[in-house]
């Protein structure tokens, strides 16, 4: 499990001047989407567009619950910072398009996901992001837990990404066969990895091995371990991890800015 159904994304940190975001759309345009993947599958997505962008866009890859309110609100926050965002759902092929509640039994659907299908869905989301936001020059992915793993996989499977961000995405999990740590030579873009040192599911030693492997492979990256933070620390309801969440926001926006032509994030 990653975020609880009632989780809330942390606010943008002090020093980041949003276009306007106070829990309301403000200057952020919001839209629920139905996208069609290459195999003809329709799946749900959510778009948040800034009125004035900065050349960056991001595709949000959820945890095992798929698309729900947390990720819609996260998309709003990115848009408030000037980054156009599209959050996608994984389960169009097995659970359909209808909204799902807290009682959704997601694991049978997670078990049926396939890496090529997720990559197809990301490709469609990237295309829609660029279509709706013509100023976007650089596209990134960000994911959490299962989505963090999937975000790392996009560094291998997606061509043309400017970078990927992974919150507690396992570099050693063999969910789809070969783990990311064994695919270093196929990584095509910079990586930002954000991990909790107290994460019971991802040993710090594995994260450190990943960091070393990326360095040895000459891949641009930054791996951050927050010593006392648990899995899923990036949650406003975890008041004790506000500093870690604010730092994660700053690092994400700096990473996006550094990898966006003339970025102003």
RASUL-V135891 format. One record per backbone hydrogen bond with DSSP energy under -1.0 kcal/mol. CO is the residue of the C=O (numbers start at 1). NH is the residue of the N-H. E is the energy in kcal/mol with one decimal. If there is no record, write none. Layout:
CO&NH&E  CO&NH&E
This chain:
4&7&-1.9  8&236&-3.8  13&16&-1.8  25&28&-2.7  29&49&-2.8  31&47&-3.2  33&45&-2.0  35&43&-2.5  37&40&-2.0  41&37&-3.2  43&35&-2.7  44&89&-1.9  45&33&-3.0  46&87&-2.7  47&31&-2.1  48&85&-2.5  49&29&-3.0  55&137&-3.1  55&138&-1.9  56&84&-1.8  57&140&-2.2  58&86&-2.1  59&142&-2.1  60&88&-2.0  61&144&-1.4  63&66&-1.9  68&71&-1.2  68&72&-1.4  69&73&-2.8  70&74&-1.9  71&75&-2.0  72&76&-1.8  73&77&-1.9  74&78&-2.3  75&79&-2.4  76&80&-2.3  77&81&-1.3  78&83&-2.6  79&82&-1.7  80&19&-3.2  82&54&-1.5  84&58&-2.5  85&48&-2.6  86&60&-2.6  87&46&-2.3  91&95&-3.4  101&104&-1.6  104&106&-1.3  106&110&-2.4  107&111&-2.4  110&113&-1.5  114&118&-2.3  115&119&-2.3  116&120&-2.0  117&121&-2.3  118&122&-2.4  119&123&-2.3  120&124&-2.0  121&125&-2.2  122&126&-2.7  123&127&-2.1  124&128&-2.4  125&129&-2.5  126&130&-2.2  127&131&-2.2  128&132&-2.6  129&133&-1.3  133&136&-2.3  138&57&-2.2  139&162&-3.1  140&59&-2.6  141&165&-2.7  142&61&-3.2  143&167&-2.9  144&147&-2.7  145&149&-2.5  146&150&-2.1  147&151&-2.5  148&152&-2.2  149&153&-2.0  150&154&-1.3  153&156&-1.3  153&157&-2.5  154&158&-2.3  155&188&-2.5  163&141&-1.2  164&192&-2.4  165&143&-1.5  166&194&-3.0  167&145&-2.2  171&181&-2.6  174&177&-1.6  179&182&-1.6  180&183&-2.5  183&186&-2.1  184&187&-1.6  190&164&-2.0  191&222&-2.0  192&166&-2.7  193&224&-3.1  194&168&-3.1  195&226&-3.0  196&199&-1.5  203&207&-1.6  204&208&-2.7  205&209&-2.0  206&210&-2.1  207&211&-2.4  208&212&-2.4  209&213&-2.6  210&214&-2.5  211&215&-2.1  212&216&-2.9  213&217&-1.9  214&219&-2.6  215&218&-1.3  220&191&-1.6  222&193&-2.8  224&195&-2.6  226&197&-3.5  226&229&-1.6  229&198&-2.7  230&233&-1.0  233&235&-2.4  235&238&-2.2  237&239&-1.2  238&241&-1.9  239&242&-1.4  241&245&-2.4  242&246&-2.6  243&247&-2.4  244&248&-2.4  245&249&-2.4  246&250&-2.3  247&251&-2.6  248&252&-2.5  249&253&-2.7  250&254&-2.4  251&255&-2.5  252&256&-2.6  253&257&-2.5  254&258&-2.8  255&259&-1.2  257&260&-1.3  260&263&-2.4
